[in-house]
């Protein structure tokens, strides 16, 4: 007896849900950013730096935090008065559109100016899943090595913005900024590049101002 193997492309279903998310976000007037990076690059710290600037500009910020376990990052932002929802994946290496929809099921998005989704720390799995965002940011740090765009080109190819964080560590690490940025440009010639340090404040105003203008 012959067998017919039926398969369903999970990416197709995710894309359908991502489009539903996108329609909801657009109807609410929320500008949505998906931040991806390897663990410890400073995504949460960058959002912490952004938060007071949103308040000063009269912008309502809402954040979805994705982590394997704990609510530590969401709690960090809540202490700053930021509305934050935590998704614990309990082992999954990325967020998908369904997880985002579930996390926002009871949320009132009307009046949210900027919705940031901080994805699970990983440069592979999150790259392939649209969450319904309008902008994708890949964050790197000088502590990781300057060959990340060569090793993980898809993460940079599919991003709109690349933030190179922890510039304050350059004196203590073997990292070539020009080599990193050249590799990132090879992956994506249109990539918008920023250099930042959450510790010293270097470059923070530039990227926050750019994001606010982009949202406007």
C-alpha positions as CSV (number, residue, x, y, z in Angstrom):
1,X,0.0,0.0,0.0
2,X,1.4,3.3,-1.0
3,X,1.5,6.2,1.5
4,X,1.0,9.8,1.0
5,X,3.0,12.1,3.2
6,X,1.3,15.3,4.1
7,X,3.4,18.2,5.4
8,X,2.5,21.7,6.4
9,X,5.0,24.5,6.1
10,X,5.2,26.1,9.5
11,X,6.7,29.2,8.0
12,X,3.6,29.7,5.8
13,X,1.4,29.5,8.9
14,X,3.6,31.8,10.8
15,X,3.5,34.3,7.9
16,X,-0.3,34.2,7.9
17,X,-0.3,35.0,11.6
18,X,2.4,37.7,11.2
19,X,0.2,39.5,8.7
20,X,-2.7,39.3,11.1
21,X,-0.5,40.8,13.8
22,X,0.7,43.5,11.4
23,X,-2.9,44.5,10.5
24,X,-3.7,44.8,14.2
25,X,-0.6,46.9,14.9
26,X,-1.4,49.2,12.0
27,X,-5.0,49.6,13.1
28,X,-3.8,50.6,16.5
29,X,-1.2,53.0,15.1
30,X,1.7,51.2,16.8
31,X,5.1,51.1,15.1
32,X,6.6,47.7,15.8
33,X,10.3,46.8,16.1
34,X,11.8,43.3,16.3
35,X,15.2,43.2,18.1
36,X,17.4,40.2,17.6
37,X,20.9,39.4,18.8
38,X,23.0,36.8,20.5
39,X,22.6,36.7,24.3
40,X,24.1,39.5,26.3
41,X,24.6,42.0,23.5
42,X,22.6,44.7,25.4
43,X,19.1,44.7,23.9
44,X,17.4,45.4,27.2
45,X,19.9,48.1,28.1
46,X,19.3,49.8,24.8
47,X,15.5,49.8,25.6
48,X,16.2,51.2,29.1
49,X,18.1,54.0,27.4
50,X,15.3,54.6,25.0
51,X,12.5,54.6,27.6
52,X,13.1,58.1,29.2
53,X,13.4,59.6,25.7
54,X,10.0,58.2,24.8
55,X,8.5,59.8,27.9
56,X,10.2,63.1,27.2
57,X,8.8,63.0,23.6
58,X,5.3,62.1,24.8
59,X,5.5,58.6,23.2
60,X,3.9,55.6,24.7
61,X,6.3,52.6,24.8
62,X,5.2,49.0,25.1
63,X,7.7,46.1,25.2
64,X,7.4,42.3,24.7
65,X,10.3,40.5,26.3
66,X,11.2,37.0,25.0
67,X,13.4,34.7,27.2
68,X,13.7,31.0,27.8
69,X,13.1,31.6,31.5
70,X,12.4,34.3,34.2
71,X,10.8,37.7,34.0
72,X,14.1,39.5,34.9
73,X,14.2,41.7,31.7
74,X,10.5,42.7,31.9
75,X,10.9,43.5,35.6
76,X,13.9,45.8,34.7
77,X,11.7,47.8,32.3
78,X,8.7,47.8,34.6
79,X,10.8,49.5,37.3
80,X,11.2,52.3,34.8
81,X,7.5,52.6,34.3
82,X,7.6,50.8,30.9
83,X,4.6,48.6,30.0
84,X,6.2,45.2,29.5
85,X,4.9,41.6,28.9
86,X,7.2,38.7,29.3
87,X,7.1,35.6,27.1
88,X,8.9,32.6,28.6
89,X,9.6,30.0,25.9
90,X,10.7,27.3,28.2
91,X,13.3,26.0,25.8
92,X,12.2,27.4,22.4
93,X,15.0,29.4,20.7
94,X,12.8,32.1,19.2
95,X,9.5,33.9,19.3
96,X,6.9,33.3,16.6
97,X,3.9,35.3,15.4
98,X,1.5,33.1,17.4
99,X,3.4,33.7,20.7
100,X,3.3,37.4,20.1
101,X,-0.5,37.3,19.4
102,X,-1.1,35.4,22.6
103,X,1.0,37.7,24.7
104,X,-1.0,40.7,23.4
105,X,-4.4,39.0,23.6
106,X,-5.6,41.2,26.4
107,X,-3.5,44.3,25.7
108,X,-4.9,47.6,24.7
109,X,-2.6,48.8,21.9
110,X,-4.6,51.9,20.9
111,X,-2.3,54.8,21.8
112,X,0.9,52.8,21.8
113,X,3.4,54.7,19.7
114,X,6.3,52.2,19.8
115,X,6.1,48.5,20.4
116,X,9.4,46.7,20.8
117,X,9.7,42.9,20.7
118,X,12.9,41.8,22.3
119,X,13.4,38.4,20.8
120,X,15.2,35.4,22.5
121,X,19.0,35.8,22.4
122,X,19.9,33.8,19.2
123,X,21.2,34.8,15.8
124,X,19.8,31.8,13.9
125,X,16.2,30.8,14.8
126,X,14.6,34.3,15.2
127,X,15.9,35.3,11.8
128,X,13.4,33.1,9.9
129,X,10.2,34.2,11.7
130,X,8.3,37.4,10.9
131,X,6.4,38.6,13.9
132,X,4.5,41.4,12.2
133,X,7.1,44.0,12.7
134,X,7.8,47.0,10.6
135,X,11.5,47.3,11.5
136,X,14.1,44.7,12.4
137,X,17.2,45.6,14.4
138,X,20.1,43.2,14.9
139,X,22.3,44.1,17.9
140,X,25.9,43.1,18.2
141,X,28.5,43.9,20.8
142,X,32.3,44.4,20.7
143,X,32.6,41.5,23.2
144,X,31.4,39.0,20.6
145,X,34.0,39.2,17.9
146,X,34.0,41.1,14.7
147,X,33.2,38.1,12.5
148,X,29.5,37.7,13.5
149,X,28.2,39.0,10.1
150,X,30.3,36.5,8.3
151,X,29.2,33.6,10.6
152,X,25.5,34.6,10.7
153,X,24.9,36.6,7.4
154,X,21.1,36.0,7.3
155,X,20.6,37.9,10.6
156,X,22.2,40.9,9.0
157,X,20.7,40.4,5.5
158,X,17.2,40.4,6.9
159,X,17.7,43.4,9.3
160,X,17.1,47.0,8.6
161,X,19.4,48.3,11.3
162,X,22.5,47.1,13.0
163,X,23.6,48.5,16.4
164,X,27.1,47.8,17.5
165,X,26.9,48.1,21.2
166,X,29.5,48.1,24.1
167,X,31.9,50.5,22.3
168,X,33.3,51.3,25.7
169,X,35.0,47.9,25.7
170,X,37.2,48.5,22.6
171,X,40.3,49.1,24.7
172,X,40.0,45.7,26.3
173,X,38.9,43.4,23.4
174,X,40.3,42.4,20.1
175,X,37.6,43.9,17.8
176,X,38.0,45.7,14.5
177,X,35.0,48.0,14.0
178,X,35.7,48.7,10.4
179,X,36.1,45.0,9.6
180,X,32.8,44.3,11.4
181,X,30.9,47.0,9.5
182,X,32.3,46.0,6.2
183,X,31.1,42.4,6.7
184,X,27.7,43.7,7.8
185,X,27.5,45.8,4.6
186,X,28.4,42.8,2.5
187,X,25.5,41.0,4.0
188,X,23.2,44.0,3.5
189,X,24.3,47.1,1.6
190,X,21.3,49.0,2.8
191,X,21.9,48.4,6.5
192,X,21.7,51.4,8.8
193,X,24.6,51.3,11.2
194,X,25.0,52.7,14.7
195,X,27.7,52.5,17.3
196,X,26.6,52.7,20.9
197,X,27.6,52.3,24.6
198,X,24.9,52.0,27.2
199,X,27.5,52.6,29.9
200,X,28.9,55.9,28.6
201,X,26.0,57.0,26.4
202,X,28.0,57.1,23.3
203,X,25.7,57.0,20.2
204,X,22.5,56.6,22.2
205,X,21.0,59.9,21.2
206,X,21.8,59.3,17.5
207,X,20.0,55.9,17.4
208,X,17.1,57.0,19.6
209,X,16.5,60.1,17.6
210,X,16.7,58.1,14.3
211,X,14.1,55.6,15.7
212,X,11.8,58.4,16.8
213,X,12.0,60.0,13.4
214,X,11.4,56.7,11.7
215,X,8.3,56.1,13.8
216,X,7.1,59.6,13.0
